[in-house]
Amino acid sequence: DRGAKNIVFVKSNATAVLLQAPGKPQTEWKTLTYDAALAESCSQHELFEMCVAPLLNGVLEGYNATIMAYGQTGAGKSYTMFGASSPLEEPGILQRASAHIFENLLEKNQVTWDVCCSCVDIYNESIYDLLSENCSRCEIQNETMVSASTCEEVQQLFTRGISRRATPSAPTDTIFTIRIEATDTFGHTRRG
């Protein structure tokens, strides 16, 4: 800590962020308004319930959703997405999302479902299929999809993909996809 101080504050209504103008009174601070704003003290559980669970409920109804972490190095993207080094200690979005998906699918008695996952890595403008036999280069529409029937299997696929990155310490973009297809007793299929 080299005398740094926080200049970003989340308002109590959790939809606005205040940016402090150094040396200026609070009336001159800039206010940015969002659908939701989370303070740095926000827990993984609060983040999931506020931002991710509603998206997943839509996915289970057949809509598509994307959950993306973006920010500077060291901002906490990996922690947010994948949790603490021991996921049981503080699970991230991936663990919570897969648990949420399977809990909800198992509650739907009259629906058959199929869950498949893919994991690709983008490095030096090339896309690598991390779940294929040889981690080959691929086009995004031809990536390997692997079935998963439990949230533990989803986590294993993610761990397998991450462990196969060509340059584990280099800055890359990893895309882990979970596709759900559910068919009801009338033969109507929903994909998300």
C-alpha positions in Angstrom: 0.0 0.0 0.0 1.8 3.1 -1.3 -0.7 5.6 0.1 -3.3 4.5 -2.4 -6.9 5.2 -1.6 -10.2 4.2 -3.1 -11.9 6.7 -5.3 -14.8 4.5 -6.5 -17.8 4.0 -4.3 -21.0 2.0 -4.8 -24.1 3.9 -3.8 -26.4 2.1 -1.3 -29.1 1.5 -3.9 -26.6 -0.7 -5.8 -27.3 0.8 -9.2 -24.8 3.7 -9.2 -21.1 4.2 -8.8 -19.5 7.4 -7.6 -16.1 8.4 -8.9 -14.3 10.8 -6.5 -12.6 13.7 -8.1 -9.5 14.2 -6.0 -9.5 17.4 -4.1 -13.1 18.2 -5.1 -16.2 18.2 -2.9 -18.6 15.3 -3.1 -21.1 17.4 -5.1 -18.6 17.4 -8.0 -18.0 13.6 -8.0 -19.1 11.8 -11.2 -22.0 9.4 -11.0 -22.3 6.4 -13.3 -25.6 4.5 -13.4 -25.9 0.7 -14.1 -28.5 -2.1 -13.9 -26.5 -3.3 -10.9 -23.3 -2.2 -9.2 -21.6 -4.4 -6.6 -19.2 -3.1 -4.0 -15.8 -4.7 -3.5 -17.1 -6.3 -0.3 -19.7 -8.2 -2.3 -19.5 -12.0 -1.7 -19.4 -14.6 -4.5 -22.9 -15.7 -3.4 -24.4 -12.2 -3.6 -22.8 -11.7 -7.1 -24.3 -15.0 -8.3 -27.8 -14.3 -6.9 -27.9 -10.8 -8.3 -26.3 -11.2 -11.7 -26.0 -14.8 -12.7 -29.0 -16.8 -11.4 -31.6 -14.7 -13.4 -29.6 -15.3 -16.6 -29.5 -19.0 -15.9 -33.2 -19.1 -15.3 -33.6 -17.7 -18.8 -31.2 -20.2 -20.2 -33.3 -23.0 -18.7 -36.3 -21.5 -20.6 -34.4 -21.7 -23.9 -32.7 -18.3 -24.0 -29.0 -17.7 -24.6 -26.8 -15.9 -22.1 -23.2 -14.9 -21.7 -21.3 -14.4 -18.5 -18.0 -12.6 -19.1 -15.3 -11.3 -16.8 -13.3 -8.4 -18.1 -10.7 -6.2 -16.5 -7.1 -5.4 -15.9 -4.6 -8.0 -14.7 -5.1 -8.7 -11.0 -8.6 -7.4 -10.9 -10.1 -10.7 -9.8 -11.6 -12.1 -13.0 -10.3 -15.7 -12.4 -11.5 -15.6 -8.7 -14.9 -14.4 -9.8 -15.3 -17.0 -12.5 -13.6 -20.0 -10.9 -13.5 -19.2 -7.1 -10.8 -19.7 -4.6 -7.9 -22.2 -5.1 -10.1 -24.6 -3.2 -13.5 -24.2 -4.9 -15.3 -25.7 -1.9 -14.0 -22.8 0.2 -15.5 -20.1 -2.0 -17.0 -21.4 -5.3 -17.0 -19.1 -8.3 -19.6 -18.5 -10.9 -18.7 -21.7 -12.9 -19.3 -24.0 -9.9 -22.4 -22.1 -8.8 -23.8 -22.0 -12.3 -23.4 -25.7 -13.0 -24.9 -26.6 -9.6 -27.9 -24.2 -10.3 -28.4 -25.7 -13.8 -28.4 -29.4 -12.6 -30.6 -28.6 -9.5 -33.2 -27.0 -11.8 -33.0 -29.7 -14.5 -33.4 -32.5 -11.9 -36.6 -30.8 -10.6 -38.2 -30.9 -14.0 -39.7 -34.5 -13.9 -41.3 -34.4 -17.4 -38.3 -33.1 -19.2 -35.3 -35.0 -20.8 -32.2 -33.0 -21.1 -28.7 -33.0 -22.5 -25.9 -30.8 -21.2 -22.7 -30.4 -23.3 -19.6 -28.4 -22.6 -16.8 -27.0 -24.8 -13.6 -25.2 -23.8 -11.5 -23.1 -26.2 -8.5 -20.9 -25.7 -7.7 -17.8 -27.8 -4.0 -17.1 -28.1 -2.1 -15.1 -30.7 -5.3 -14.8 -32.8 -5.7 -18.6 -33.0 -8.4 -20.7 -31.4 -7.5 -24.0 -29.7 -10.0 -26.7 -28.8 -8.9 -27.7 -25.3 -11.3 -30.7 -25.1 -10.2 -32.3 -28.4 -7.7 -35.2 -28.3 -4.7 -33.1 -29.5 -5.8 -29.5 -28.4 -5.9 -28.6 -32.1 -6.7 -25.3 -33.7 -10.3 -25.0 -34.6 -13.1 -22.8 -35.9 -15.5 -21.8 -33.1 -18.4 -23.7 -34.7 -16.4 -26.9 -34.9 -15.2 -27.1 -31.3 -15.5 -30.4 -29.4 -18.7 -30.7 -27.3 -18.5 -33.2 -24.4 -21.6 -34.4 -22.5 -21.9 -33.9 -18.8 -24.5 -35.3 -16.5 -23.5 -33.7 -13.2 -22.1 -30.4 -12.0 -18.9 -32.3 -10.9 -18.5 -33.5 -14.5 -18.8 -29.9 -15.8 -16.1 -28.9 -13.3 -13.8 -31.8 -14.4 -14.2 -30.7 -18.1 -13.3 -27.2 -17.2 -10.2 -28.4 -15.2 -9.2 -30.6 -18.0 -9.5 -27.8 -20.5 -7.5 -25.3 -18.4 -4.8 -27.8 -17.8 -4.3 -28.3 -21.5 -3.7 -24.6 -22.3 -0.5 -24.3 -24.4 0.8 -21.4 -22.4 -0.7 -21.5 -18.9 1.0 -18.3 -17.7 0.5 -16.2 -20.9 -2.5 -13.9 -21.2 -5.1 -15.8 -23.1 -8.9 -15.7 -23.3 -10.6 -18.9 -22.4 -14.2 -19.5 -23.3 -16.0 -22.3 -21.5 -19.5 -23.0 -22.9 -22.3 -25.0 -21.4 -25.1 -25.9 -23.8 -28.4 -27.2 -22.5 -31.1 -28.9 -24.6 -34.3 -29.9 -22.8 -37.3 -31.7 -24.4 -40.7 -31.9 -22.7 -43.2 -34.8 -23.0 -44.9 -33.1 -26.0 -41.6 -33.1 -28.0 -40.9 -29.4 -27.6 -37.2 -28.7 -27.4 -35.6 -25.7 -25.7 -31.9 -24.8 -26.3 -29.9 -22.4 -24.2 
